């Protein structure tokens, strides 16, 4: 069975960033994976098919055919996977939505932007490099690393959430899903209005 029927050529790519493997499942850096998995469950689909150096799934959101993608390249090479998927389906840059962690945002807070720099996030740096553009929407999920020193940063983002932190992140995934739906529905500004600075 084809991934999409001919008349269902996907119009959007929703990407969650993280690192593959059991070692990183509960790490702070995997907030993007968590968000895509939540979205897939909400849409009654799965993200399991191996394609484009990642795990993929198909969904329909706001009447649009959508590819869900979790790159399996490790964070710093995420752009290889995103670039392959975007080129294969001919998805324009502005229709690629990236969900990822942000250490500069308080735990459980969200930020929506329609475009912008990587902000020092290595996964985003790779995506911007491979797409040749930073003009794509993204939802940043705060993991609360504002006070972490530069020397301790790697250990922090690759470390596991505490039970309490995990509950906070889980509690905002519904808002992230709402943001994705609003962006695909053509209302980035409404997504910003509802999500920016908000938490559960």
Backbone as JSON Lines, residues from 0, in Angstrom:
{"i":0,"aa":"X","n":[0.85,-1.19,0.0],"ca":[0.0,0.0,0.0],"c":[0.89,1.25,0.0]}
{"i":1,"aa":"X","n":[0.63,2.22,-0.88],"ca":[1.46,3.42,-0.91],"c":[1.28,4.23,0.36]}
{"i":2,"aa":"X","n":[2.32,4.99,0.68],"ca":[2.29,5.83,1.88],"c":[1.18,6.85,1.78]}
{"i":3,"aa":"X","n":[1.03,7.46,0.61],"ca":[-0.09,8.35,0.31],"c":[-0.63,7.98,-1.06]}
{"i":4,"aa":"X","n":[-1.92,8.06,-1.25],"ca":[-2.48,7.89,-2.57],"c":[-2.07,9.07,-3.43]}
{"i":5,"aa":"X","n":[-2.17,8.89,-4.75],"ca":[-1.73,9.94,-5.67],"c":[-2.44,11.25,-5.39]}
{"i":6,"aa":"X","n":[-3.73,11.17,-5.08],"ca":[-4.48,12.41,-4.86],"c":[-4.37,12.92,-3.43]}
{"i":7,"aa":"X","n":[-3.44,12.31,-2.68],"ca":[-3.23,12.75,-1.31],"c":[-1.78,13.16,-1.09]}
{"i":8,"aa":"X","n":[-1.16,13.73,-2.1],"ca":[0.21,14.19,-1.95],"c":[0.31,15.11,-0.75]}
{"i":9,"aa":"X","n":[1.18,14.8,0.21],"ca":[1.24,15.59,1.43],"c":[1.62,17.04,1.18]}
{"i":10,"aa":"X","n":[0.96,17.92,1.91],"ca":[1.18,19.35,1.78],"c":[2.05,19.9,2.9]}
{"i":11,"aa":"X","n":[2.11,19.17,4.03],"ca":[2.85,19.65,5.2],"c":[3.75,18.55,5.76]}
{"i":12,"aa":"X","n":[4.82,18.99,6.38],"ca":[5.75,18.11,7.09],"c":[5.85,18.61,8.52]}
{"i":13,"aa":"X","n":[5.5,17.76,9.48],"ca":[5.6,18.11,10.9],"c":[6.73,17.28,11.49]}
{"i":14,"aa":"X","n":[7.75,17.96,11.99],"ca":[8.98,17.31,12.44],"c":[9.15,17.49,13.95]}
{"i":15,"aa":"X","n":[9.42,16.4,14.64],"ca":[9.79,16.47,16.05],"c":[11.25,16.11,16.19]}
{"i":16,"aa":"X","n":[12.01,16.91,16.92],"ca":[13.45,16.67,17.05],"c":[13.78,15.91,18.33]}
{"i":17,"aa":"X","n":[14.83,15.09,18.23],"ca":[15.28,14.31,19.38],"c":[16.43,13.41,18.97]}
{"i":18,"aa":"X","n":[16.84,12.55,19.87],"ca":[17.88,11.57,19.61],"c":[17.28,10.17,19.7]}
{"i":19,"aa":"X","n":[17.66,9.26,18.79],"ca":[17.11,7.9,18.82],"c":[17.76,7.05,19.9]}
{"i":20,"aa":"X","n":[17.07,5.97,20.24],"ca":[17.63,5.01,21.18],"c":[17.05,5.11,22.58]}
{"i":21,"aa":"X","n":[17.03,3.97,23.26],"ca":[16.44,3.9,24.6],"c":[17.13,4.82,25.58]}
{"i":22,"aa":"X","n":[18.41,5.06,25.38],"ca":[19.19,5.9,26.28],"c":[18.63,7.31,26.39]}
{"i":23,"aa":"X","n":[18.0,7.8,25.32],"ca":[17.55,9.19,25.28],"c":[16.03,9.37,25.35]}
{"i":24,"aa":"X","n":[15.3,8.28,25.51],"ca":[13.84,8.35,25.44],"c":[13.26,9.43,26.34]}
{"i":25,"aa":"X","n":[13.75,9.52,27.58],"ca":[13.18,10.47,28.53],"c":[14.05,11.71,28.72]}
{"i":26,"aa":"X","n":[14.96,11.97,27.78],"ca":[15.84,13.13,27.92],"c":[15.13,14.42,27.55]}
{"i":27,"aa":"X","n":[15.61,15.52,28.1],"ca":[15.01,16.83,27.83],"c":[15.11,17.19,26.35]}
{"i":28,"aa":"X","n":[16.18,16.74,25.7],"ca":[16.41,17.05,24.29],"c":[15.39,16.37,23.37]}
{"i":29,"aa":"X","n":[14.6,15.45,23.91],"ca":[13.65,14.7,23.1],"c":[12.22,15.23,23.2]}
{"i":30,"aa":"X","n":[12.07,16.46,23.62],"ca":[10.73,17.05,23.73],"c":[10.0,17.04,22.39]}
{"i":31,"aa":"X","n":[10.74,17.23,21.3],"ca":[10.12,17.23,19.98],"c":[9.58,15.86,19.6]}
{"i":32,"aa":"X","n":[10.33,14.8,19.92],"ca":[9.84,13.44,19.7],"c":[8.55,13.22,20.49]}
{"i":33,"aa":"X","n":[8.56,13.64,21.74],"ca":[7.38,13.47,22.6],"c":[6.17,14.15,21.99]}
{"i":34,"aa":"X","n":[6.38,15.33,21.44],"ca":[5.27,16.1,20.87],"c":[4.7,15.41,19.63]}
{"i":35,"aa":"X","n":[5.56,14.88,18.76],"ca":[5.07,14.19,17.57],"c":[4.36,12.9,17.94]}
{"i":36,"aa":"X","n":[4.89,12.19,18.91],"ca":[4.24,10.95,19.35],"c":[2.85,11.25,19.94]}
{"i":37,"aa":"X","n":[2.76,12.34,20.71],"ca":[1.46,12.74,21.26],"c":[0.5,13.1,20.13]}
{"i":38,"aa":"X","n":[0.99,13.86,19.16],"ca":[0.16,14.27,18.04],"c":[-0.33,13.06,17.26]}
{"i":39,"aa":"X","n":[0.56,12.08,17.03],"ca":[0.17,10.86,16.31],"c":[-0.92,10.11,17.05]}
{"i":40,"aa":"X","n":[-0.78,10.0,18.37],"ca":[-1.79,9.31,19.16],"c":[-3.12,10.06,19.09]}
{"i":41,"aa":"X","n":[-3.06,11.37,19.15],"ca":[-4.27,12.2,19.06],"c":[-4.98,12.0,17.73]}
{"i":42,"aa":"X","n":[-4.19,11.75,16.68],"ca":[-4.73,11.59,15.33],"c":[-4.97,10.13,14.97]}
{"i":43,"aa":"X","n":[-4.77,9.25,15.94],"ca":[-4.99,7.81,15.74],"c":[-4.12,7.25,14.63]}
{"i":44,"aa":"X","n":[-2.83,7.63,14.65],"ca":[-1.89,7.1,13.68],"c":[-0.6,6.75,14.41]}
{"i":45,"aa":"X","n":[0.4,6.26,13.68],"ca":[1.69,5.91,14.28],"c":[2.82,6.52,13.47]}
{"i":46,"aa":"X","n":[3.99,6.61,14.08],"ca":[5.19,7.11,13.41],"c":[6.23,5.99,13.5]}
{"i":47,"aa":"X","n":[6.15,5.06,12.57],"ca":[6.98,3.85,12.65],"c":[7.68,3.49,11.35]}
{"i":48,"aa":"X","n":[7.2,4.0,10.23],"ca":[7.8,3.6,8.95],"c":[9.17,4.25,8.79]}
{"i":49,"aa":"X","n":[10.16,3.47,8.42],"ca":[11.53,3.98,8.28],"c":[11.7,4.55,6.87]}
{"i":50,"aa":"X","n":[11.86,5.84,6.81],"ca":[12.11,6.55,5.54],"c":[12.87,7.83,5.83]}
{"i":51,"aa":"X","n":[13.64,8.29,4.86],"ca":[14.31,9.59,4.96],"c":[15.19,9.69,6.21]}
{"i":52,"aa":"X","n":[15.86,8.6,6.56],"ca":[16.72,8.58,7.76],"c":[15.92,8.93,9.01]}
{"i":53,"aa":"X","n":[14.66,8.54,9.02],"ca":[13.82,8.84,10.16],"c":[12.65,7.88,10.26]}
{"i":54,"aa":"X","n":[11.82,8.09,11.27],"ca":[10.56,7.37,11.41],"c":[9.45,8.28,10.94]}
{"i":55,"aa":"X","n":[8.55,7.75,10.12],"ca":[7.51,8.58,9.52],"c":[6.13,8.01,9.76]}
{"i":56,"aa":"X","n":[5.15,8.86,9.61],"ca":[3.75,8.47,9.69],"c":[2.93,9.42,8.84]}
{"i":57,"aa":"X","n":[1.71,9.06,8.55],"ca":[0.84,9.92,7.75],"c":[-0.38,10.31,8.56]}
{"i":58,"aa":"X","n":[-0.9,11.49,8.28],"ca":[-2.07,11.98,9.01],"c":[-2.8,13.0,8.17]}
{"i":59,"aa":"X","n":[-4.01,13.33,8.6],"ca":[-4.76,14.42,7.99],"c":[-5.1,15.44,9.07]}
{"i":60,"aa":"X","n":[-4.73,16.68,8.83],"ca":[-4.97,17.75,9.79],"c":[-5.6,18.92,9.04]}
{"i":61,"aa":"X","n":[-6.74,19.37,9.51],"ca":[-7.44,20.5,8.89],"c":[-7.62,20.3,7.38]}
{"i":62,"aa":"X","n":[-7.92,19.06,7.0],"ca":[-8.16,18.75,5.59],"c":[-6.91,18.61,4.75]}
{"i":63,"aa":"X","n":[-5.74,18.68,5.37],"ca":[-4.48,18.58,4.64],"c":[-3.79,17.25,4.95]}
{"i":64,"aa":"X","n":[-3.16,16.66,3.92],"ca":[-2.34,15.47,4.13],"c":[-1.0,15.89,4.7]}
{"i":65,"aa":"X","n":[-0.59,15.21,5.75],"ca":[0.59,15.61,6.51],"c":[1.51,14.42,6.73]}
{"i":66,"aa":"X","n":[2.82,14.64,6.62],"ca":[3.81,13.66,7.0],"c":[4.34,14.02,8.38]}
{"i":67,"aa":"X","n":[4.34,13.07,9.29],"ca":[4.95,13.23,10.61],"c":[6.34,12.6,10.54]}
{"i":68,"aa":"X","n":[7.34,13.27,11.06],"ca":[8.72,12.8,10.93],"c":[9.49,12.96,12.23]}
{"i":69,"aa":"X","n":[10.19,11.89,12.63],"ca":[11.11,11.92,13.75],"c":[12.49,11.49,13.22]}
{"i":70,"aa":"X","n":[13.38,12.43,12.89],"ca":[14.7,12.08,12.36],"c":[15.45,11.14,13.31]}
{"i":71,"aa":"X","n":[16.1,10.13,12.74],"ca":[16.86,9.17,13.53],"c":[18.37,9.34,13.31]}
{"i":72,"aa":"X","n":[18.77,10.51,12.91],"ca":[20.16,10.79,12.57],"c":[20.99,11.25,13.76]}
{"i":73,"aa":"X","n":[20.37,11.43,14.9],"ca":[20.89,12.15,16.05],"c":[20.71,13.64,15.76]}
{"i":74,"aa":"X","n":[20.55,14.38,16.82],"ca":[20.1,15.76,16.75],"c":[20.89,16.62,15.76]}
{"i":75,"aa":"X","n":[22.22,16.55,15.84],"ca":[23.05,17.48,15.07],"c":[22.95,17.3,13.56]}
{"i":76,"aa":"X","n":[22.38,16.17,13.1],"ca":[22.25,15.91,11.67],"c":[20.79,15.86,11.23]}
{"i":77,"aa":"X","n":[19.9,16.43,12.02],"ca":[18.46,16.37,11.74],"c":[18.11,16.88,10.35]}
{"i":78,"aa":"X","n":[18.85,17.85,9.86],"ca":[18.57,18.44,8.55],"c":[18.67,17.45,7.41]}
{"i":79,"aa":"X","n":[19.52,16.42,7.55],"ca":[19.63,15.42,6.49],"c":[18.29,14.74,6.26]}
{"i":80,"aa":"X","n":[17.63,14.37,7.35],"ca":[16.33,13.7,7.27],"c":[15.25,14.64,6.78]}
{"i":81,"aa":"X","n":[15.2,15.84,7.35],"ca":[14.16,16.81,6.97],"c":[14.3,17.21,5.51]}
{"i":82,"aa":"X","n":[15.54,17.46,5.08],"ca":[15.77,17.86,3.7],"c":[15.35,16.78,2.72]}
{"i":83,"aa":"X","n":[15.66,15.51,3.01],"ca":[15.27,14.41,2.12],"c":[13.76,14.31,1.99]}
{"i":84,"aa":"X","n":[13.06,14.38,3.12],"ca":[11.6,14.27,3.09],"c":[10.97,15.43,2.34]}
{"i":85,"aa":"X","n":[11.45,16.63,2.59],"ca":[10.89,17.81,1.94],"c":[11.09,17.76,0.43]}
{"i":86,"aa":"X","n":[12.26,17.34,0.0],"ca":[12.54,17.26,-1.44],"c":[11.72,16.16,-2.1]}
{"i":87,"aa":"X","n":[11.61,15.01,-1.45],"ca":[10.88,13.89,-2.03],"c":[9.43,14.27,-2.3]}
{"i":88,"aa":"X","n":[8.79,14.93,-1.36],"ca":[7.38,15.28,-1.51],"c":[7.15,16.66,-2.12]}
{"i":89,"aa":"X","n":[8.23,17.4,-2.31],"ca":[8.08,18.75,-2.86],"c":[7.35,19.69,-1.91]}
{"i":90,"aa":"X","n":[7.58,19.52,-0.63],"ca":[6.91,20.35,0.37],"c":[7.67,21.67,0.52]}
{"i":91,"aa":"X","n":[7.01,22.8,0.33],"ca":[7.69,24.09,0.44],"c":[8.15,24.35,1.87]}
{"i":92,"aa":"X","n":[9.21,25.11,2.0],"ca":[9.8,25.37,3.31],"c":[8.8,25.92,4.3]}
{"i":93,"aa":"X","n":[7.92,26.81,3.85],"ca":[6.96,27.43,4.76],"c":[5.92,26.46,5.29]}
{"i":94,"aa":"X","n":[5.87,25.24,4.72],"ca":[4.92,24.21,5.16],"c":[5.6,23.12,6.01]}
{"i":95,"aa":"X","n":[6.79,23.43,6.49],"ca":[7.5,22.53,7.39],"c":[7.41,23.1,8.8]}
{"i":96,"aa":"X","n":[6.84,22.33,9.71],"ca":[6.65,22.77,11.1],"c":[7.56,21.94,11.99]}
{"i":97,"aa":"X","n":[8.42,22.6,12.75],"ca":[9.38,21.89,13.59],"c":[9.05,22.09,15.07]}
{"i":98,"aa":"X","n":[9.02,20.98,15.81],"ca":[8.75,20.99,17.24],"c":[10.02,20.57,17.96]}
{"i":99,"aa":"X","n":[10.46,21.38,18.92],"ca":[11.74,21.05,19.57],"c":[11.88,21.74,20.93]}
{"i":100,"aa":"X","n":[12.86,21.25,21.68],"ca":[13.13,21.77,23.02],"c":[13.89,23.09,22.95]}
{"i":101,"aa":"X","n":[13.72,23.9,23.98],"ca":[14.47,25.16,24.07],"c":[14.88,25.39,25.52]}
{"i":102,"aa":"X","n":[16.17,25.42,25.74],"ca":[16.71,25.59,27.09],"c":[16.57,27.01,27.62]}
{"i":103,"aa":"X","n":[16.28,27.96,26.75],"ca":[16.18,29.35,27.16],"c":[14.76,29.72,27.62]}
{"i":104,"aa":"X","n":[13.84,28.78,27.5],"ca":[12.45,29.02,27.86],"c":[12.12,28.24,29.12]}
{"i":105,"aa":"X","n":[11.42,28.85,30.08],"ca":[11.07,28.14,31.31],"c":[10.32,26.84,31.04]}
{"i":106,"aa":"X","n":[10.51,25.89,31.92],"ca":[9.9,24.58,31.78],"c":[8.4,24.68,31.55]}
{"i":107,"aa":"X","n":[7.94,24.03,30.45],"ca":[6.51,23.98,30.16],"c":[5.95,25.18,29.44]}
{"i":108,"aa":"X","n":[6.75,26.22,29.24],"ca":[6.28,27.36,28.45],"c":[6.52,27.09,26.97]}
{"i":109,"aa":"X","n":[5.74,27.74,26.11],"ca":[5.82,27.51,24.67],"c":[6.06,28.81,23.92]}
{"i":110,"aa":"X","n":[6.68,28.7,22.76],"ca":[6.88,29.85,21.87],"c":[6.64,29.41,20.43]}
{"i":111,"aa":"X","n":[5.84,30.15,19.71],"ca":[5.59,29.9,18.29],"c":[6.23,31.01,17.49]}
{"i":112,"aa":"X","n":[6.96,30.66,16.45],"ca":[7.53,31.66,15.53],"c":[7.29,31.18,14.1]}
{"i":113,"aa":"X","n":[7.12,32.13,13.2],"ca":[6.9,31.77,11.8],"c":[8.21,31.58,11.04]}
{"i":114,"aa":"X","n":[9.31,32.09,11.61],"ca":[10.63,31.94,11.01],"c":[11.65,32.44,12.02]}
{"i":115,"aa":"X","n":[12.93,32.29,11.7],"ca":[13.95,32.81,12.61],"c":[15.19,31.96,12.62]}
{"i":116,"aa":"X","n":[16.19,32.41,13.36],"ca":[17.47,31.72,13.43],"c":[17.35,30.45,14.28]}
{"i":117,"aa":"X","n":[18.46,29.74,14.39],"ca":[18.47,28.5,15.16],"c":[18.47,28.75,16.66]}
{"i":118,"aa":"X","n":[18.87,29.93,17.07],"ca":[18.96,30.23,18.49],"c":[19.99,29.36,19.21]}
{"i":119,"aa":"X","n":[20.95,28.84,18.45],"ca":[21.99,28.0,19.04],"c":[21.61,26.54,19.17]}
{"i":120,"aa":"X","n":[20.43,26.17,18.69],"ca":[19.99,24.77,18.78],"c":[20.58,24.01,17.6]}
{"i":121,"aa":"X","n":[21.36,22.96,17.88],"ca":[22.1,22.26,16.82],"c":[21.19,21.57,15.82]}
{"i":122,"aa":"X","n":[20.07,21.03,16.27],"ca":[19.14,20.41,15.34],"c":[18.58,21.42,14.36]}
{"i":123,"aa":"X","n":[18.23,22.59,14.87],"ca":[17.71,23.65,14.0],"c":[18.78,24.2,13.07]}
{"i":124,"aa":"X","n":[20.0,24.29,13.55],"ca":[21.11,24.72,12.68],"c":[21.21,23.8,11.46]}
{"i":125,"aa":"X","n":[21.13,22.5,11.72],"ca":[21.24,21.51,10.64],"c":[20.08,21.63,9.67]}
{"i":126,"aa":"X","n":[18.87,21.82,10.18],"ca":[17.7,21.95,9.3],"c":[17.8,23.19,8.43]}
{"i":127,"aa":"X","n":[18.17,24.31,9.02],"ca":[18.31,25.55,8.26],"c":[19.38,25.4,7.18]}
{"i":128,"aa":"X","n":[20.46,24.73,7.52],"ca":[21.54,24.5,6.54],"c":[21.05,23.66,5.36]}
{"i":129,"aa":"X","n":[20.33,22.6,5.64],"ca":[19.9,21.68,4.57],"c":[18.73,22.23,3.78]}
{"i":130,"aa":"X","n":[17.9,23.06,4.37],"ca":[16.8,23.67,3.63],"c":[17.23,24.95,2.92]}
{"i":131,"aa":"X","n":[18.33,25.52,3.37],"ca":[18.8,26.78,2.8],"c":[17.91,27.95,3.15]}
{"i":132,"aa":"X","n":[17.17,27.82,4.25],"ca":[16.23,28.88,4.65],"c":[15.85,28.67,6.12]}
{"i":133,"aa":"X","n":[15.52,29.78,6.78],"ca":[14.98,29.69,8.15],"c":[13.52,30.14,8.18]}
{"i":134,"aa":"X","n":[12.91,30.22,7.0],"ca":[11.53,30.7,6.9],"c":[10.53,29.56,7.0]}
{"i":135,"aa":"X","n":[10.51,28.92,8.14],"ca":[9.52,27.87,8.4],"c":[9.06,27.99,9.85]}
{"i":136,"aa":"X","n":[7.79,27.67,10.11],"ca":[7.26,27.82,11.47],"c":[7.81,26.77,12.42]}
{"i":137,"aa":"X","n":[7.87,27.15,13.69],"ca":[8.36,26.22,14.7],"c":[7.68,26.49,16.03]}
{"i":138,"aa":"X","n":[7.56,25.43,16.83],"ca":[7.04,25.56,18.18],"c":[8.13,25.08,19.13]}
{"i":139,"aa":"X","n":[8.56,25.97,19.99],"ca":[9.62,25.66,20.95],"c":[8.99,25.29,22.29]}
{"i":140,"aa":"X","n":[9.5,24.22,22.86],"ca":[8.99,23.7,24.13],"c":[10.04,23.95,25.21]}
{"i":141,"aa":"X","n":[9.69,24.76,26.18],"ca":[10.64,25.11,27.23],"c":[11.02,23.94,28.11]}
{"i":142,"aa":"X","n":[12.33,23.76,28.31],"ca":[12.79,22.68,29.19],"c":[13.47,23.22,30.45]}
{"i":143,"aa":"X","n":[13.5,24.55,30.6],"ca":[13.93,25.13,31.86],"c":[15.41,25.11,32.16]}
{"i":144,"aa":"X","n":[16.24,25.41,31.17],"ca":[17.68,25.4,31.41],"c":[18.3,26.77,31.49]}
{"i":145,"aa":"X","n":[17.51,27.79,31.78],"ca":[18.01,29.17,31.74],"c":[19.2,29.41,32.65]}
{"i":146,"aa":"X","n":[19.22,28.74,33.8],"ca":[20.28,29.0,34.79],"c":[21.44,28.0,34.7]}
{"i":147,"aa":"X","n":[21.37,27.07,33.75],"ca":[22.41,26.05,33.63],"c":[23.66,26.65,33.0]}
{"i":148,"aa":"X","n":[24.81,26.38,33.57],"ca":[26.06,26.91,33.04],"c":[26.4,26.27,31.7]}
{"i":149,"aa":"X","n":[27.24,26.94,30.94],"ca":[27.64,26.42,29.63],"c":[28.31,25.06,29.75]}
{"i":150,"aa":"X","n":[29.13,24.89,30.77],"ca":[29.85,23.63,30.96],"c":[28.92,22.47,31.27]}
{"i":151,"aa":"X","n":[27.8,22.77,31.94],"ca":[26.86,21.72,32.35],"c":[25.72,21.52,31.36]}
{"i":152,"aa":"X","n":[25.71,22.31,30.29],"ca":[24.56,22.32,29.38],"c":[24.33,20.97,28.7]}
{"i":153,"aa":"X","n":[25.38,20.36,28.19],"ca":[25.23,19.09,27.48],"c":[24.62,18.03,28.4]}
{"i":154,"aa":"X","n":[25.13,17.94,29.6],"ca":[24.59,16.97,30.55],"c":[23.14,17.27,30.88]}
{"i":155,"aa":"X","n":[22.81,18.55,30.93],"ca":[21.43,18.93,31.26],"c":[20.46,18.51,30.16]}
{"i":156,"aa":"X","n":[20.74,18.88,28.9],"ca":[19.78,18.6,27.83],"c":[19.68,17.1,27.53]}
{"i":157,"aa":"X","n":[20.78,16.37,27.75],"ca":[20.76,14.93,27.5],"c":[20.31,14.13,28.72]}
{"i":158,"aa":"X","n":[20.14,14.83,29.84],"ca":[19.69,14.18,31.05],"c":[18.19,13.94,31.05]}
{"i":159,"aa":"X","n":[17.75,13.04,31.91],"ca":[16.32,12.7,31.98],"c":[15.56,13.72,32.82]}
{"i":160,"aa":"X","n":[14.3,13.93,32.45],"ca":[13.42,14.75,33.27],"c":[13.23,14.1,34.64]}
{"i":161,"aa":"X","n":[13.04,14.92,35.66],"ca":[12.54,14.37,36.9],"c":[11.08,14.0,36.67]}
{"i":162,"aa":"X","n":[10.5,13.26,37.57],"ca":[9.1,12.88,37.43],"c":[8.21,14.11,37.35]}
{"i":163,"aa":"X","n":[8.51,15.1,38.16],"ca":[7.7,16.32,38.18],"c":[7.85,17.11,36.87]}
{"i":164,"aa":"X","n":[9.09,17.2,36.36],"ca":[9.34,17.9,35.1],"c":[8.61,17.21,33.95]}
{"i":165,"aa":"X","n":[8.66,15.9,33.94],"ca":[8.01,15.14,32.87],"c":[6.51,15.4,32.87]}
{"i":166,"aa":"X","n":[5.92,15.49,34.02],"ca":[4.48,15.76,34.12],"c":[4.16,17.13,33.55]}
{"i":167,"aa":"X","n":[5.03,18.11,33.81],"ca":[4.82,19.46,33.28],"c":[4.87,19.45,31.75]}
{"i":168,"aa":"X","n":[5.87,18.78,31.19],"ca":[6.0,18.72,29.74],"c":[4.81,17.99,29.12]}
{"i":169,"aa":"X","n":[4.44,16.85,29.7],"ca":[3.28,16.12,29.19],"c":[2.03,17.0,29.19]}
{"i":170,"aa":"X","n":[1.91,17.86,30.19],"ca":[0.7,18.67,30.33],"c":[0.54,19.72,29.25]}
{"i":171,"aa":"X","n":[1.64,20.08,28.54],"ca":[1.53,21.1,27.49],"c":[1.49,20.52,26.08]}
{"i":172,"aa":"X","n":[1.62,19.2,25.95],"ca":[1.65,18.61,24.61],"c":[0.33,18.8,23.87]}
{"i":173,"aa":"X","n":[-0.77,18.87,24.59],"ca":[-2.05,19.16,23.95],"c":[-2.06,20.54,23.33]}
{"i":174,"aa":"X","n":[-1.42,21.5,23.99],"ca":[-1.31,22.85,23.44],"c":[-0.43,22.86,22.2]}
{"i":175,"aa":"X","n":[0.64,22.09,22.23],"ca":[1.51,21.99,21.05],"c":[0.71,21.45,19.87]}
{"i":176,"aa":"X","n":[-0.07,20.41,20.1],"ca":[-0.9,19.83,19.04],"c":[-1.89,20.88,18.51]}
{"i":177,"aa":"X","n":[-2.48,21.66,19.39],"ca":[-3.39,22.73,18.95],"c":[-2.65,23.73,18.08]}
{"i":178,"aa":"X","n":[-1.41,24.04,18.46],"ca":[-0.61,24.97,17.67],"c":[-0.34,24.46,16.28]}
{"i":179,"aa":"X","n":[-0.01,23.17,16.17],"ca":[0.22,22.57,14.85],"c":[-1.05,22.67,14.0]}
{"i":180,"aa":"X","n":[-2.18,22.37,14.59],"ca":[-3.45,22.42,13.86],"c":[-3.75,23.84,13.39]}
{"i":181,"aa":"X","n":[-3.49,24.83,14.22],"ca":[-3.73,26.22,13.84],"c":[-2.8,26.65,12.71]}
{"i":182,"aa":"X","n":[-1.54,26.27,12.79],"ca":[-0.58,26.65,11.74],"c":[-0.98,26.02,10.41]}
{"i":183,"aa":"X","n":[-1.34,24.75,10.43],"ca":[-1.76,24.09,9.19],"c":[-3.07,24.7,8.68]}
{"i":184,"aa":"X","n":[-3.9,25.15,9.59],"ca":[-5.14,25.83,9.21],"c":[-4.91,27.25,8.69]}
{"i":185,"aa":"X","n":[-3.64,27.68,8.65],"ca":[-3.31,28.98,8.08],"c":[-3.33,30.13,9.06]}
{"i":186,"aa":"X","n":[-3.3,29.83,10.36],"ca":[-3.42,30.91,11.35],"c":[-2.26,30.88,12.34]}
{"i":187,"aa":"X","n":[-1.07,31.22,11.85],"ca":[0.11,31.27,12.71],"c":[-0.07,32.3,13.81]}
{"i":188,"aa":"X","n":[-0.65,33.43,13.47],"ca":[-0.84,34.49,14.47],"c":[-1.73,34.03,15.61]}
{"i":189,"aa":"X","n":[-2.77,33.26,15.3],"ca":[-3.63,32.74,16.36],"c":[-2.88,31.74,17.22]}
{"i":190,"aa":"X","n":[-2.03,30.94,16.58],"ca":[-1.2,29.99,17.34],"c":[-0.28,30.75,18.29]}
{"i":191,"aa":"X","n":[0.29,31.84,17.8],"ca":[1.16,32.65,18.66],"c":[0.37,33.27,19.81]}
{"i":192,"aa":"X","n":[-0.81,33.75,19.5],"ca":[-1.65,34.38,20.52],"c":[-2.03,33.4,21.62]}
{"i":193,"aa":"X","n":[-2.35,32.19,21.23],"ca":[-2.8,31.19,22.21],"c":[-1.65,30.55,22.99]}
{"i":194,"aa":"X","n":[-0.53,30.32,22.32],"ca":[0.54,29.53,22.94],"c":[1.67,30.33,23.55]}
{"i":195,"aa":"X","n":[2.03,31.45,22.97],"ca":[3.23,32.14,23.43],"c":[3.14,32.56,24.89]}
{"i":196,"aa":"X","n":[4.06,32.05,25.67],"ca":[4.09,32.37,27.08],"c":[3.15,31.55,27.92]}
{"i":197,"aa":"X","n":[2.35,30.69,27.26],"ca":[1.37,29.92,28.0],"c":[1.95,28.56,28.41]}
{"i":198,"aa":"X","n":[1.38,28.02,29.46],"ca":[1.59,26.62,29.8],"c":[0.29,26.09,30.34]}
{"i":199,"aa":"X","n":[0.31,24.77,30.67],"ca":[-0.94,24.17,31.12],"c":[-1.32,24.66,32.5]}
